């Protein structure tokens, strides 16, 4: 019997890669990102664990390409993970940086989710998980756009949850604090969450019984950053 399919965006590195690896024991993975080499490396690692992973090289900010690439995918799970961050004061942001964050972090949610959601509704089951951020309910210097997109993510997920829950489709947002990846500033944070910690939270959200929904889950490190 074929296994259910999980689509993970931003799967080439960081939280996305860790999530694809974590879910590959229970799902066939469709790994979405722009880097063929990194996706093929992920697919090989999953195959080595006895799983299956299809590399999907895709720019999720191209709506036509998204529709074409995902047209034949019948996903039980969608993990909307792809995101970027230029964390700097408003007057230092360029318009291209602003537009890129909005396109990747928020607008792409529409195109990717819109491509996969109809089959979930027809099947009367499925789970859409969005990787948010604690920035989605807070503010910080340098976050005018990034935090704005994450606030929008919170509204998107709650509204979508209300729209599709009667069709048996779950919608969740997992909001981590600082994660030790090269996201944003490009510096590693040894005190922070590991990408695998966030992947574990996603797996826990997906493992709930059919009648149970964890809609919002916030994950933080217990270790506070050291003050300089």
C-alpha positions in Angstrom: 0.0 0.0 0.0 1.5 3.4 -1.0 2.5 5.7 1.8 1.0 9.2 2.2 2.9 12.1 0.6 4.3 15.1 2.5 5.4 18.2 0.6 8.0 20.3 2.3 9.1 23.7 0.9 12.5 25.1 1.6 13.6 21.5 2.0 17.2 22.0 1.0 18.6 23.1 4.3 17.8 24.1 7.9 14.3 23.4 9.3 13.0 22.2 6.0 15.7 19.6 5.5 15.4 18.4 9.1 11.6 18.2 8.7 11.8 16.2 5.5 14.3 13.8 7.2 12.1 13.4 10.2 8.9 12.8 8.3 10.5 10.4 5.8 9.9 7.4 8.1 6.1 7.8 7.7 5.7 9.7 4.4 7.0 9.8 0.9 8.6 13.2 0.6 8.3 15.8 -2.1 11.2 18.2 -1.3 10.8 21.6 -2.8 13.6 24.2 -3.1 15.7 26.0 -5.7 18.9 24.0 -5.3 19.1 20.7 -7.3 22.3 19.6 -5.6 21.1 20.1 -2.1 17.8 18.4 -2.9 19.5 15.4 -4.5 21.7 15.1 -1.4 18.6 15.1 0.8 16.9 12.5 -1.4 20.0 10.3 -1.2 20.0 10.5 2.5 16.4 9.6 2.8 16.8 6.7 0.4 19.7 5.5 2.6 17.2 5.4 5.5 14.8 3.3 3.5 12.5 6.2 2.5 11.5 7.9 -0.7 12.0 11.5 -1.7 11.3 13.3 -5.0 13.3 16.4 -5.7 11.2 19.3 -6.9 13.4 22.2 -8.1 11.1 25.2 -7.9 11.0 28.9 -7.3 7.8 29.2 -5.1 7.5 32.9 -6.0 6.6 31.9 -9.6 2.9 31.0 -9.5 2.8 29.4 -12.9 5.7 27.2 -12.1 4.2 26.2 -8.7 0.9 25.2 -10.3 2.7 23.1 -13.0 5.1 21.4 -10.6 2.5 20.4 -8.0 -0.4 19.7 -10.3 -0.1 15.9 -10.0 0.8 15.8 -6.3 -1.8 14.3 -4.0 -0.4 15.4 -0.6 -1.7 14.3 2.8 0.7 16.9 4.4 2.0 20.2 3.3 4.8 21.9 5.4 5.1 25.5 4.2 8.6 26.2 5.5 10.4 28.3 3.0 11.3 31.8 4.3 13.9 34.5 4.1 14.8 37.4 6.3 16.7 40.6 5.9 16.8 41.9 9.4 17.6 45.5 9.4 16.0 48.9 10.1 13.4 50.1 7.6 15.6 52.9 6.2 18.3 50.3 5.4 15.9 47.9 3.6 15.8 48.1 -0.1 12.5 47.7 -1.9 13.8 44.5 -3.5 14.5 43.0 -0.1 11.0 44.0 1.1 9.3 42.5 -1.9 11.4 39.4 -1.8 10.4 38.7 1.9 6.7 39.3 1.2 6.8 37.1 -1.9 8.6 34.2 -0.2 7.3 34.4 3.4 3.6 35.2 2.6 2.5 35.4 -1.0 3.9 31.9 -1.8 1.7 30.5 0.9 -1.3 31.2 -1.3 0.2 29.6 -4.4 1.6 26.5 -2.8 -1.4 25.9 -0.5 -3.9 26.6 -3.3 -2.2 24.0 -5.5 -2.5 21.2 -2.9 -5.5 22.0 -0.8 -8.3 21.0 -3.3 -7.3 17.3 -3.2 -7.3 17.4 0.6 -10.8 18.8 0.6 -12.0 16.2 -1.9 -10.4 13.4 0.2 -11.8 15.0 3.4 -8.4 14.7 5.1 -5.0 16.5 5.1 -2.8 18.7 7.2 -1.3 22.1 6.3 1.5 23.1 8.6 3.1 26.6 8.3 6.5 27.4 10.0 5.9 30.7 11.6 8.0 32.5 14.2 7.6 34.1 17.6 8.1 37.3 15.6 4.5 36.6 14.5 3.3 38.0 17.8 6.1 40.3 18.9 8.2 43.1 17.6 11.9 43.9 17.4 14.3 46.4 15.9 15.0 45.4 12.3 11.8 43.4 11.9 9.4 45.9 10.1 9.0 43.6 7.1 10.0 40.2 8.5 7.9 40.4 11.6 5.1 41.8 9.4 5.1 38.8 7.2 5.0 36.5 10.2 2.1 38.4 11.7 0.4 37.9 8.4 1.2 34.1 8.5 -0.6 33.9 11.9 -3.7 35.5 10.4 -3.5 33.3 7.3 -3.3 30.1 9.2 -6.2 30.9 11.6 -8.5 32.0 8.8 -7.7 29.0 6.7 -8.2 26.7 9.7 -11.8 28.1 10.1 -12.4 27.7 6.4 -11.4 24.0 6.0 -11.9 22.3 9.3 -15.4 21.1 8.4 -13.8 19.4 5.4 -11.6 17.3 7.7 -8.4 19.3 6.8 -6.2 20.5 9.7 -4.2 23.7 9.6 -1.4 24.4 12.1 1.4 26.9 12.7 4.6 26.0 14.4 6.4 29.1 15.7 10.0 28.6 16.8 12.2 31.1 18.6 15.8 31.5 17.6 17.0 28.5 15.6 20.7 27.7 15.1 20.7 27.8 11.3 22.3 30.3 8.8 18.9 32.0 8.3 18.7 35.8 8.5 22.0 37.2 9.8 24.0 34.3 8.5 25.5 33.6 12.0 25.2 30.3 13.9 23.7 30.5 17.4 25.0 27.6 19.5 22.6 28.4 22.4 19.5 28.3 20.2 17.1 25.6 19.1 18.3 23.0 16.6 16.5 22.6 13.3 15.7 19.0 14.5 13.9 20.5 17.5 11.5 22.3 15.2 11.1 19.2 13.0 10.2 17.2 16.1 7.5 19.7 16.9 6.1 19.4 13.4 6.0 15.6 13.7 4.1 15.9 17.0 1.5 18.2 15.5 1.0 15.8 12.7 0.7 12.8 15.0 -2.5 13.9 16.7 -5.7 11.8 16.4 -8.0 12.6 13.6 -10.4 14.6 15.8 -7.6 16.6 17.5 -6.0 19.7 16.2 -3.0 21.6 17.6 -3.5 24.8 15.8 -0.7 26.9 17.3 2.5 25.6 18.8 5.3 27.8 20.1 8.8 26.3 20.6 11.5 28.0 22.5 15.0 27.1 23.8 15.4 26.9 27.5 18.8 28.4 27.1 19.0 32.1 27.1 21.5 33.9 24.8 24.6 35.1 26.5 24.8 38.8 26.9 27.9 40.4 25.4 
